[in-house]
Amino acid sequence: PEILFFWVARMIMAGYEYRGAEPFKNVYLTGIVRDKQRRKMSKSLGNSPEPLDLIAKYSADGVRVGMLLCSPAGNDLLFDESLTEQGRNFCNKIWNAFRLIKSWKTDDSLEQPDYARVACNWFEERLKQAIHQMNALFEEYRLSEAMMTMYKLFWDDFASWFLEAIKPEYQQPIDTTTYEEVTYYFETLLVMLHPFVPFITEELWHLMDERKEGESIMRQSWPVASTPNEAILNDFELARQVITEIRNIRTTKNISPKEKLTLWVNDTTNSFNDVFDPLIIKLGGLERMEYAGKKEENTVSFLVKTTEFYLQLNVAIDTAAEIAALQKELDYTRGFLASVMKKLSNERFVSSAPREVVERERNKQQDAESKIKALEERIALLKK
């Protein structure tokens, strides 16, 4: 890096000397690539991998992803071969998502199901949010964070949640509206991923549709997005937590994913929006959702924010075990509230921290207090 600094300085001075203008405005220099023990790569130490061997083993795209994942901005790169393997697995994930989408048959006579409609609405807003995030990261040259943002967007949000939400039943067709939306989102993701994994994205972009000679994903415009709807994003996060809780209960109670259950919702604060109910019913394996203001028989409860949910089971509930689990959650929430209150009681923190940070802590306090109250009421009810 030392010699690069002087080389760049020389080019700038030469530009002014011979052209009368600066040759460039921005310079991006990475740190030194080191091994996991922070030693410089050298043949004598035997810690310098052969790039061509890595490419043969993990693919060029896989190596690119691996290098980006271990290169935080402003620091040296601590090379870890396991990250190139992670990069290869990410490329496999992209390929498998493509195969899944292309395997679906469409049926023009089918109406778009409610669960697919709300899932598409959510992912459209999530994509808008990601585009804004990527623009900001590129402007600040935070390439490693940009790679991780796309990694999480594709693997977690698109593949694990969105495709799971909209996919039709086994060997059943998908409605045309949903299929057109998912292919649009996938092609947009390919464009956004292209700077990081150019080879697989170019190949899949051509396989997604018929292209004219000379067309390339490199010539596609970077997507432009309007401001995302934060309400939709927040409502989906609550729905995601509900689905996760239902799946956790199924696992701990050894209940088959195919067994249909009923979910009762006790929303005394009107903080839970029912717009994503069709998605919760599908991904939670529910028969129905009911809104009620009291506890139903033979149910296991859980909290998401300030809303209490009761999952009705077809097996007897172990009351003692349920009380113990709720007491454990209550103890944790009390400890969490104590840590928040410690921050808020610090006058220096309240006066010097940004307003939004202080407001976030106060929101945490309110949520924790509401959760503690609901847990205490639930425990008292079970002890009767």
KOLNUGU-912692 format. One record per residue: x, y, z of N, C-alpha, C in turn. Coordinates in steps of 0.001 Angstrom, whole numbers, plus 524288, in hexadecimal, padded with zeros to 5 digits. Layout:
<pts>
XYZXYZXYZ/...
</pts>
This chain:
<pts>
8032D7FB4A8000080000800008000080354804F080000/80805804A18028780B5280946802C980CD380B227FD55/80E82807847F9FF81037809027F4C080B9180AC47F178/806EF8088A7F2838024E80A187EF8F800E980FC97F09B/80188811797F56F8006B816ED7F6BC803CA81A987F367/808D6819777F31A80C5681CDB7F01A80B4881C647EA3E/809B6817C37E8798087F8170D7E2ED803B181A497E174/7FFC081A4C7E4D17FB1281D717E3DE7FC738233B7E3F5/7FFA6824D17E7C48014582A507E8178042D82BF57E328/807768287F7E12480A67829B07DC5A806B282A707D7C3/802B08270B7D74F7FEFB827857D2FC7FBED82CA37D353/7FA8582E347D8117F7A7833217D8B47FB0C837C17D714/7FFF6837C07D8CE8038183C087D7648048883C187D185/80501837707CF34805E0837247C98F80122839347C69A/7FC7A838297C8AB7F7C183A207C62C7F799840087C609/7F8F5842757CA5F7F91D8482C7CA917FD8084A567C71C/801F5847947C6FD8067E8497E7C417805968493D7BE3B/80376844DD7BC5B80320844117B6B17FDB3845187B467/7F996844BA7B7A17F453845917B5937F1A884A447B809/7F3E984C587BC1D7F19C850DB7BEB57ECA784FAE7C1B4/7EBD084AD07C3177E713849507C5F17E828844687C920/7E507843AD7CD307E5AD83EEB7D0527E3C583A397CD26/7E6A7835E47CD337E52C831617C9FD7E07982E687CC1F/7DF8882EA87D1307DB1082BF47D38C7D9DB82E777D8CC/7D51F82DA17DAA67D3688300F7DF8B7D38282C417E424/7D2BC827527E3067D2528237C7E73D7D65981F287E690/7D89781D6F7EACD7DC64819297EACF7DAAA815327EEE6/7DA48810477ED5C7D8B080C2A7F1077DD278084A7F198/7DF5F807F07F62F7E399804487F74C7E1C5800607FB68/7E2BB7FB707FA707E1747F7767FE5C7E60C7F6D880218/7E5247F40D8065A7E9677F2C5809E17EC9F7EE47807AC/7F0857EC9C80A997F3CF7E8318090E7F0E67E31D80A2F/7F1697DF4F806AF7EF357DA23807A97F2F07D72F80B42/7F0F97D5B180FDB7F41E7D2CE813A77F1857CD8D814D3/7F45F7CA148177D7F1F07C52E819177EEF27C60D81E30/7EC8B7C1F1820397E9407C285824DB7EC5E7C405829B9/7F1937C33B8297C7F4F57C4C582DD67F7277CA4582D18/7F5067CD13829437F68B7D27D8280E7FC0E7D2F0825D4/7FE227CEA4823BB803467CEDD82143802B17D02A81B80/806887D2E881948806827D3F9813B2806FA7CEDF810AA/8048E7CEC780C12804FE7CA34808B480A857C9EE8067F/80CEE7C54C806CD812297C4AC804908131C7BEF180352/816617BDF57FF638179E7B8937FDE181AAC7B5D080226/81E177B8B5804D0821517B649808DF81E087B43D80D6C/819CE7B6FF80EAF8165A7B53A812E3812847B10C8110B/811E27B09D80BEC80E457ACC2809C88089A7ADEF80AF6/807637B2E580BB6802077B46180D1A7FF387B742808B9/801547B6E5803FC7FF097B9A97FF8E7FC637B5C67FBE4/7F72E7B5987FBD47F4747B1D67F8747F4FC7B34B7F2B4/7F4C57AF6A7EF5C7F4FD7B0477E9BB7EF877B1E07E7DB/7EEE47B69F7E5C47E9B27B8767E4237E7037B4E07E036/7E9F17B2CA7DC7C7E7897AF697D8887E56F7AA667DAF4/7E81C7A8707DEFC7E62B7A3C47E1AA7E1227A4FD7E4A0/7E0F67A99D7E7017DC357AB347E9C17D7A17ABBF7E5FB/7D8AC7AE077E16F7D48E7AEBD7DD837D29E7A97B7DB8D/7D6457A5D37DAB47D4BC7A09E7D8E27D16079DCD7DCEE/7D26679ED47E1DD7CF9E79C237E6127CA7C79EC97E778/7CA727A4037E78D7C5E67A6DE7E9867C33A7AA4E7E575/7C5587AAB57E0C57C3737AE087DC827C5717B3987DD31/7C5C57B6667D8D87C79D7BBD27D9087C3EB7BF357DC46/7BED17BE627DB8E7BB067C1667DE9C7BB707C0277E46C/7BC387BB2A7E5A87BCB57B99E7EB1E7C15B7BC267EDC2/7C5C47BC737EAF17CA727BEF07ED177C9807C4C47EDD6/7C6DD7C7377EA157C5AF7CCD37EA867C26E7CDE27EF6F/7BE5F7CABF7F0387BB107CB7B7F4D57BE3D7CAA47F9CD/7C15D7C6827F9E47C4877C5657FE7D7C83C7C9C87FFD6/7CAC47CC0C7FBE07CE677D05C7FCD37CB887D52B7FEDD/7C6DC7D6217FCC87C3DA7DAAD7FE937C1E27D9F580427/7C07F7D525805827BE817D42C80AC37C2B07D4CE80EF0/7C7AB7D44080D6E7CBDC7D4BF811557CEE27D9D2810A6/7CC687DDC280E3E7CF387E2AD80D447CC337E75C80F59/7CC1D7E82C814807C9887ECD2816A67CC457F1C4814EB/7C9407F5D9813F57CB697FABB811E57CF877FCF881593/7D3F77FE718134D7D80A8010B816497DBBD7FD7481925/7DAD07F85F819087DE247F4AF81BD77E0A77F0D481815/7E4AF7EE1E819F47E7147EA07816D87E3527E57181651/7E40E7E261812217E0AA7DDEE811167E3067D9178139B/7E0417D6BB8173E7E2077D1DF819A87DFA07CD5E8169E/7E2AF7CB27813117E0967C73580F7F7DF127C24381272/7DA627C05F811467D8597BB98813A07D5DA7B86680F47/7D8207B3DC80E297D6317B0B6809C97D08C7AEFE80A9E/7CEE67AE8780F817C97C7ACED8107D7C5997B0ED80E64/7C74B7B5E880DFC7C3D27B9E980BDB7C3307B95E805F5/7C7397B7618034B7C6967B6577FDB07C2DD7B1BC7FCE4/7C2F17AE0E800867BF217A9C88004F7B9A07ABE88012D/7B92B7AF96804BF7B4247B22D805A47B2677B510800BD/7B6207B7657FDFA7B4E77BA047F9117B2E17B6427F4FB/7B55A7B1A57F4A77B37B7ADAC7F0FC7ADF17ABF37F265/7ACEC7AB2E7F7707A7B47A9977F9217A3A37ADC17F7D7/7A5397B2AE7F82A7A1A47B6EF7F6CA7A0427B6B27F0FF/7A4257B5AB7EDBC7A31A7B5257E81B79F7E7B0867E70E/7A0357AC447E9F979CB37A7CA7E973797207A94D7EAEF/796A07ACAC7EED6791737AE737F08678ECA7B1847EC27/791BE7B4D57E98A78F9B7B7D47E52578DCD7B41C7E0DB/7910C7B0457DFA678FCE7AC787DB8F78AEE7A9527DCF9/78A8D7A7947E1D87860E7A4787E37A781057A7AF7E377/781677ACAD7E4C977CC97B0107E48477AF47B08E7DEE0/77EAD7B1187DB4777D637B15D7D5B777AA77AC5E7D3F1/77CCA7A7E67D57277A807A2DC7D3E5774F57A24C7D5FC/7741B7A3FC7DAD976EE47A3997DD2576AFF7A6F27DA23/76C717ABC67D910768E77AF557D64D767A17AD477D0DB/76B957AB707CE0F76ABD7A9897C8B6767C37A45E7C892/7677A7A1AD7CD07764B079CA87CD1D75ECC79D5E7CDA2/75D117A20A7CF12757807A2E67CFE17549E7A37F7CAB3/750107A1257CA6974C977A1BA7C5EE7485D7A5B47C75A/747037A9077C3A4743167AD107C4B573DBA7AB707C2AE/739BB7AD967C520734517ACA17C389731847B1E47C37E/730197B3B47BECC72D9D7B8D57BE3E7284A7B9257C0E6/725DA7B4B77C1D97209A7B4C27C423720B27B5717CA13/725417B5097CC72725A17B55E7D221725C27BB087D3F6/722E67BC237D821723327C13A7DAB0727ED7C14E7DE55/72A107C5EF7DF3372E767C6587E2CB72C8A7C58F7E862/72EA67C1B37EB3772CF87C0D77F0A672E697C57C7F41B/72B8D7C6157F86272C9A7CA6F7FBF67321A7CA237FE38/733E57C5557FF817391C7C4DE801D173D577C68A7FDFC/73C8E7C5687F8F0740657C7037F5007402C7CCE87F41C/73B787CF0B7F43973AE07D4B47F36873DB37D7CF7F7A8/73CD67D6597FC9B73F597D94D800D87453A7D853800F8/746DE7D39C7FF6B74C7B7D2797FF3474F1F7D5CB7FB06/74C977D6547F68574EC37D9987F25474EEA7DF567F3F9/74ACC7E1167F6A374ABF7E67F7F88774F4B7E77E7FC3C/750387E3AF7FFBB7548E7E45280370759CF7E466800A1/75AB87E09F7FD1475FEC7E0567FABC760FD7E50A7F73B/75CF77E7357F4E075DBD7EBFB7F1CD75FEC7F05A7F53D/75DBA7F0E47F9F075FA47F4F07FD89765107F3947FF9C/765FC7EE8E8008D76B277ECDA8026E76F497EDE67FE4B/76DF37ED2A7F957771987EE2C7F514772C47F4037F4B0/76EC07F73A7F53D76F9C7FCEA7F53B773697FE6D7F997/772887FC407FE2F775F07FD6A802A477B917FBD480179/77C457F73E7FF27781897F5567FDFC784407F8B57F9E3/781577FA8F7F60F783AB7FDEC7F205785CA802E97F47D/782C3805437F7FB7849E809F77FAB778967808BF7FE13/7895A80447800AE78DD7802C0803E4792B48020280086/792157FF747FC12796897FE6E7F89F798B38037F7F65C/79546807107F4E87971C80C197F2D679A8980EE67F6D6/798D080EE97FBBC79BCD811897FFDE7A10780ED9800C5/7A115809B3800AE7A5F1806CF8019A7A9D08078E7FD27/7A7E3807A17F8557AB60808817F3DD7ADB280DFF7F408/7AA88811D07F5787AC76817327F5C27B0D9817BA7F9C1/7B0AA814817FDCF7B4A3814B6801ED7B8E0810928012C/7B8C280DBA7FCC47BCAD809BB7FB7A7BCEC805627FF96/7B8918043A802027B86380002805E57B6B27FAFC8031F/7BA527F8D6800187B90E7F4817FC997B7ED7EF757FF8D/7BACA7EE83803C47B9DA7E9C5806CA7B45F7E9D480925/7B2C17EE4580B3A7AD7C7EEBE80D697A95F7EE508091F/7AA977F060804857A6EE7EFF3800237A6327EA3B7FE9D/7AA817E7407FE847AA2E7E1B17FD487A6DC7DEDC80155/7A7B67DFFA8064D7A4B97DD6280A6B79EF47DEEF80A37/79DD97E3C8808BD798697E57E8082A795A47E24F803F8/798437E1827FF86795F37DE677FB52795997D8A67FCD3/799727D6D07FFAD799817D15E80179794A27D042804C6/793AA7D3A58089C78F2C7D2EB80C1078A067D3BD80929/789EA7D798805AA785287D89F802AD783A37D3DD7FF6F/787787D1927FCC8786397CD317F9587853C7C8357FC72/788D37C6E57FFF4788757C1E3802B0783E17C1D980687/783A67C5D0809E277FAF7C5D280E0877A547C79480C15/77A1B7CC40809D9775087CE7D8087A772AF7CC198038B/775D57CBAB7FF67773AD7C9C67FA76773007C3DB7FA79/777457C1037FB767770B7BB537FAFF7742E7B8C27FF90/7759D7BA348045A773737B77B808E976DDC7B91680A39/76C727BE00809277673E7BFD280AA5763A77C0C9805FE/765687C3DA8023E761E27C5427FDF7760847C08F7FA89/764727BDAE7F8BC763517B92A7F56A7602E7B50D7F85F/7615D7B46E7FD6275E6E7B0B980093758B97B26D80112/757E37B78780149752947B991801F974F3B7B8E17FD1C/751927B9957F88E74E667B9A77F3C874E4A7B47C7F0E0/751C87B0E77F234752237AC2A7EF0374D167A9047EF5F/74B587A6DA7EAFD746797A3D67EAED7473979E807ED75/742EA79BD27EE4F74337796847F05A74623793057EC80/7481E78EAD7EE7274B4C78B1C7EB4B7486D789737E653/74B0778A4B7E1E874917788DE7DCAF7441F78BDC7DB2B/7432F790517DDAB73EC2793A37DC4D740BE798887D982/73D9879ACB7D5F773F4C79F877D32B73EFF7A4597D6A2/741707A8807D4DA7415C7AD827D79373E5B7B16D7D43B/73BCF7B5277D6B9738EA7B90D7D3B173CB57BC9E7D0C7/73B027BEA27CC5C73E657C1BB7C8ED7402C7C6CF7CB7E/73CB87C9597CE6C73E1D7CE547D0E4742BE7CDB57D490/742797C9CB7D7F0746C17C8E17DBA274BBC7C7627D8C6/74B3D7C41D7D4BA74FE67C2617D1E5752A67C6FA7CF44/74FA27CA727CCF1752017CEFF7CA66754C27D2807CE61/7526B7D2FA7D300754E37D6387D708759F27D3C37D8FD/759E77CEA87D9E875E987CC267DC00763057CC2F7D807/761CB7CBA07D2FE765F17CBD67CF0D768307D1577CE99/764DD7D5447CF3A766CA7DAA97CF2C76A767DB9A7D3C1/768DD7D9D77D86376C2D7DA8E7DD01771597D7A67DC5C/771197D2EE7DA4B775E27CFD37D9AF779A77D2777D5E7/777A97D4727D18A77B187D7187CDCA77D5B7DC197D022/77A4A7DEDC7D34177C537E3867D5E1780AF7E2127D9A3/77FFD7DDC87DC717840F7DBF97E007789007DA6A7DD18/788657D8137D88478CFC7D6AC7D5607901E7DB877D3F0/78D617DFB27D27F7900F7E4997D122792F37E6BD7D5E3/7907A7E6827DA6C792EF7E88E7DF257977B7E5297E0FA/7973B7E0277DFD979B6E7DC907E15D79FF37DC907DD88/79F067DE817D8D17A2E67DE0F7D4A27A8437E04D7D601/7A8B57E4C57D8AF7ADF67E6B57D9FA7B11E7E2F27DD57/7AE767DF7F7E02C7B1287DBF57E3BE7B1F87D68B7E15B/7AE137D48B7DEA07AE6C7CF557DC367ACFF7CFD87D66E/7B0847D1E67D33A7AF277D33E7CDCF7AE337CE967CA3F/7B0A07CA217CB597B04C7C5CA7C7A47AB127C2F27C7FC/7A9777C1767CCAC7A4887BEA17CD2F79FE67C22C7CC03/7A03D7C72D7CD6079BDC7CAB77CC5079B357CBAF7C67A/79F8B7CC107C3A679F3C7CCB77BDF279CAD7C7F47BB7E/79E507C35A7BD3579C3C7BE7E7BB06796667BDF57BC22/794DC7BED37C0F878F5F7BE297C26378BF37C25C7BFF5/78DFE7C7027BF5478B007CB367BCD9789917C9B27B745/78D1B7C72D7B48578BF67C56D7AF2D7881F7C0DA7AF2E/788597BD907B338784DB7B90E7B37177F527BA807B529/77EB27BF107B7917798D7C0A67B970775DC7C2107B502/778037C3EB7B0A2774B77C5AF7AC50777F77C5AD7A753/775547C6067A2EA778257C66179DF277AB27CBBE79D82/77FB17CBD879C3C782947D0C079BBF784857D15E79626/785177D6407948C7872E7D75878F6178D1E7D6DC78F72/78F527D61E78AE3795017D5B078A787978A7DAC678C59/79B647DA4478F9679E257DED0791A679BF67E0D5796BE/7975C7DEF579850795297E0A979D4C7983A7DE4B7A1D1/798B67E1407A5FD79B977DF6E7AA8D799497E1E57AF6C/799A67DF177B3B2797DA7E1407B8AC79B0E7E6047BA32/79FDB7E6607B8217A3367EADD7B9507A0EC7EFF67B748/79D957EF927B35179B427F43E7B0FB796167F5C57B38F/7945A7F2AD7B75578F677F3DD7B9EF7901E7F8497BDDF/78C3C7FB9E7BE3A78C7A800057C1DD78BDD7FE207C779/78E88800B97CAF378DDB7FF917D08078849801097D20F/785947FDBD7D509780167FED77D65377F69803E27D96B/77B238068F7D848779B780B5F7DB0C774D180A337DE39/774C480BF27E3167705780AAC7E67B76E4D80F807E93D/7692980F847EA0A766C5813A27ED30767928125A7F2F9/765C2815BE7F65976663814E47FBF87632F810287FDAD/7659280C7B80080762A3807D68022275E818091980636/75A78805E980654756418067980A23757EF803CC80F38/75978806E68130D75B80804B8817F075751801B081AEA/7526F8033E81A6274E388008981D2B74DD17FADD81B5D/74E237FA068163474DE77F4B1814207528E7F18581604/757317F3E2815F275BE57F124817B675B7C7EFAF81D79/7598C7F345820A7759097F23382643754E67EE0B82756/750887EE548248174C677EA6F8253F74E4E7E501823BA/751747E4B881F977537A7DF9881E0F757317DD738222C/75A6C7E0C98248175E0F7DEF68288475B1B7DC9182D17/756B87DEE282E86753827DC9F832AB751557D757830F8/74F787D70B82C1B74D6C7D21B82A12751B47CDF6829E8/7566F7CF8D8286D75ACF7CBE18283775BEF7C9A782DAF/75BB37CD0C8319E75C9A7CB3D836F7758607C769838B1/7537E7C8758372D74F357C4EE8388A750137BF9283614/7516D7BF84831147525D7BA9382E4E756DE7B798830CF/75B027BA618323475F857B7E2834B175E037B57C839EE/75ADA7B84483CFD7591A7B6368420B755CE7B14C84151/752577B15C83D7074F0F7ACC383C657527A7A81A83AFC/756587A8F8837A9759D97A4B98361375D037A2B583AB1/75EB87A63983E1D761AC7A48E842BE75E517A12B84652/7595B7A2A5846F6755D379F9684A41754F079A38847D8/7544179A0B842C77539F794FC84023758547917984134/75D01793CF840FC761C6790BD841CD7621F78EC184767/7614A7923A84B30761CD790AB850AF75D8478CDF8525B/758DE78D5B8501575482789E88517A754287852084DE3/757E6784C384A38758137805584694752F677FC284385/7511E784228416874C467843A83E5974DAC784698388E/74B587811D8357E74C7B780D982FE674B21785FE82D34/74E62787B58297D74D2B78C7A826837481278C0C82370/7465A7873B82265741967867181F5A73CA8786D5822AE/73D41786A5827CF738B0786E682B3C736BA78C8682BA6/731DC78D6282A2672F9B7929B82A2972E027943A82FB3/72F94798F98312F72E7779AFA8366672B607A01183606/7294C7A1C483A767267E7A6BF83ABD729A47AA9083E0C/72A127AF5F83C2D72CDE7B37083F0B729007B793840D5/728DB7B885845F87258E7BC9484837728E87C15A8494D/726D57C5F284817729B77CAD9848B0726E97CE4484CA5/729CE7CFF8850A6727AE7D3858549972A947D8B485414/728817DC28850D672B217E11C84F9B728567E59085262/7298A7E64485753726E07EA4D85A6B728B97EFC985916/72D5C7F03F856BF72F7E7F5728558972EBF7F6F384FCE/72C3B7F38984CC572B6A7F4898472D7308A7F5B484451/734AD7F2E8845D8739CD7F3C88437473B127EFCF83F3D/737A77EBDB83E9D738B57E7C383AC37350A7E85C83621/737507E93683185734467E9DE82CBC733377E48182A58/72E477E380828EE72CDF7DE50826F172DE27DDA68211C/730967E16981E9D731567E127818F6734677DC4F81754/737F77DA7081AB673B297D5EE81950739047D0CD81B7D/7342C7D0D481D51731CD7CC0581F54731E07C78A81B5B/730A27C8818164E730DD7C42D81289736437C1A681239/73A517C4CF812D873FA87C2C5812A7740E67BFA281793/73F1D7C18881C0F73FF97BEB0820F273D377B96B820C8/7387B7B95D81EAC735817B47C81E47738617B08F81AD9/73A7F7B2578167373D2E7AEB7812F0742507ACCA8153D/745BE7B06A816B674AF47AEE78188074AEB7ACA781E07/746DF7ADE282107746747ABA782645743917A67D82660/741767A4E1821DC73E8E79FFA821A57399D7A028824EE/736BD7A4908248E732177A550827C572D1E7A401824C8/729337A27E827B9723FE7A1D5825767214E7A71D82517/722077AA5A8293A71FB07AF8E8293C7222B7B2D082D95/721247B7EB82D5C722997BB8B8318971DA27BE0B8339F/71D417BE67838C7718B17C0BF83B4171A787C50A83EF9/7177C7C94A83F21718AD7CD99842AB714F47CD5484750/717357CCD684C077140C7CC59850C2716B97CF3985534/713B17D0BF85914715DD7D3B485D6F716DE7D0728623E/716B27CB40861C97178D7C7E58665171AAE7C317864B5/71CCB7C083868A071FE17BBCF867B571C4A7B74A8663A/71DDC7B45A8625471AF27AFB9860C871D4D7AAEA86374/71A3C7A6CA863B971C027A204866487203079F3F8630B/723A179C87865E072797799358636C72AF479C3385F81/72D057A0A18612F730317A3DE85DB27358B7A4EC8600D/739437A5E285C9E73E797A7B385E1F73EDB7AD5F85C67/740B17B0BB85FDF740C27B65085EA5746387B83585D56/7466D7BC7685A7E74B537BF3D8598274A087C4EA85859/74DEE7C836858E874D477CDD4858117508E7CFA58537C/74E527D3178505C751387D5E784C56750097DBA784D31/754137DE8684EAB753577E3ED8506E74F887E3E68550D/74B1A7E68285484747567E6B4858D5742847E35D857C8/742937E05D8538F73E137DD1F8522A73EE87D78D85411/73AE37D5638569373B377D0138589E738797CC58854DE/73AFC7C7E7853F3738EA7C3ED85067738527BECE85363/7342F7BBE185203733457B6C285452732DB7B2C984FE2/736577AF0384FEF736367AAE984BF5733667A63484E43/72EE47A4F584BFA72BB87A0AD84E0072DD279B8184BED/72EEF797FC84F907313A792F384E2C72D4478E9684ED1/72E6678A3D84C4872B04785AC84CA972D1D781C18509F/730C97838D853E6732FD7803985802732A57832F85D2C/732FC7804E8617C732A4782BB866A47376478631867A5/7368878A8B86A6E73AB078E3E86BA473CFA78D0087104/7421F78CD38715A744DA78C32876557451879190878F1/7417C7927F87C9A7410D797AE87EFF746097994A881CB/74868795AB884A874D2D796EC88798751967988D883F3/7522B795B687FA7756477970687BE07552D79C3C87941/7502779D448784274EA97A235875D074FD17A6CA87972/74EA07A62487E7C74FC17AA488824C7559C7AB35882B4/758A67A6FB882B875E5A7A77888318760937AA6B87E6E/75E8F7A941879C27606E7ABEA8750975F097B1B58752A/75A3B7B2E1876EC758937B8578774175BA97BB4A87B6D/75CD67B8A587FCB75FE07BB23883F4765657BC5C88215/767A77B8DB87F0676CDD7B9C087CD776CD77BE828793F/768C87BEE0875FA768517C35F8727A7675F7C86187595/7645A7C7F9879D3763507CC8487D25768517CE7A87FB9/76B7C7CADB881B6770707CC5B884347740A7CF118804E/774417CCF387B91777927CF578778A775A77D4DA8763F/770827D577875A876E537DA928743D76F367DE8D87894/76ED77DCD787D7476FEE7E063881D1775A37E232881B9/779357DE868808A77EB47DFF68802277FB17E3BA87BAB/77D037E2C38774777D817E63D872C277B897EBB387417/7770D7EBEF876D0774E27F1028785B7789F7F3DF87C07/77B167F10287F8B77EC47F370883347835B7F5EA8804F/785437F33E87C3A789A37F56587937788007FA4587636/783277FA4C8743E781287FEE8871777807E803788753C/77E528025D879D077D7B8067C87DAE782A4808C287F9E/786A88057587FDB78BD08075A8817978DD480B6887D9B/78CF280A648788D78E8580E2D8748D78B748134087518/78648812B5875A2782F081755875BE7839E81A8887ABD/785838181287EDF7867181AF5883BC78BAF81DC8883B2/78EC781CC287FAD793D981F5B87F1C792FD8249C87C5B/7935D828D687F3C7925182E0587D047960D82F548788E/79AD582D77878FC79EAB82E8A874D979D0782BF486FBB/79B118271787020799428245486B73794998272486907/790C78289386C4078BFD82B0E86A4A78D2183052867BE/790E383335869E67920283874867E0795A6838708632A/799158347B862C879CFE8348085E9779BB3830E185A0E/798A382CD285AF87975B82920856C47939282BA3852EB/793BD829FE84DEA78FFE82C0684A1278A6082B1384BD9/786ED82E9A84A5C7817F82E5484C1C77EF18292884A9A/7800E82744845CD77D948226B8441577F7181DB784740/7845781DE28491E786608199E84C5978391819828519E/782E981E12853FD7802481E6A8590077A7881CB78585B/7780D81E5C854117729D81CE7853097721A817048524F/775F9814A984FD0775F180EFF84F0C7763280C298544E/7796580E25857D5779CD80BBD85D03774AE80C4D86008/77215810B985F6F76D108117D86222768DE80DD385FEF/7691A80CEC85AD97657A809278587F76687803AA85A8D/76B908025D85B3876CFB7FD4885D7976ACC7FCC486301/76B1180111865EE768FE8010C86B46763237FFEC86B3E/7603D8029B867E275A95801E4867A27592F7FC5186603/75BF77FA468620C75AE87F4F18603C75C057F0F98648A/760657F1BB8674C761D77EE0D86B7475DE67EE3586FE6/75C247F2DA871587584F7F35387594753287F0B987416/751807F16686F3274CA67EEE786D6074D3C7E8FA86D53/751D47E72F86BAC752C57E18A86B69752DD7DF28870DC/755507E1DC87496755817DFF3879FD74FFD7DF7887C3B/74CC47E36087B48747627E34387D38744627DEA087AF6/744F87DDBE875D4742327D96C8734B744257D4258754C/749427D3A68761974B757CEBE8780E749977CDA387D9B/749857D19F880D7747B17D0F08863E741FC7CF4088658/73EC87D193882F87393F7D020882B8738987CA85880D4/73BC67C90187D0373B757C3B087AE973D0F7BFAF87F08/741337C0C9881F6742F67BD338861073ED37BCB988A55/73C977C12B88BDE738847C11F88FE6733CB7BDF388E24/7327A7BE578892872E037BB7B8870672EFE7B59D88723/733CD7B40B885E07351B7AE7B885CE735457AC2B88B4D/736787AF6A88F2B736E27AD808948D731967ACD489733/72D737AED1894C27283C7AE5F89725726597A8B689717/
</pts>
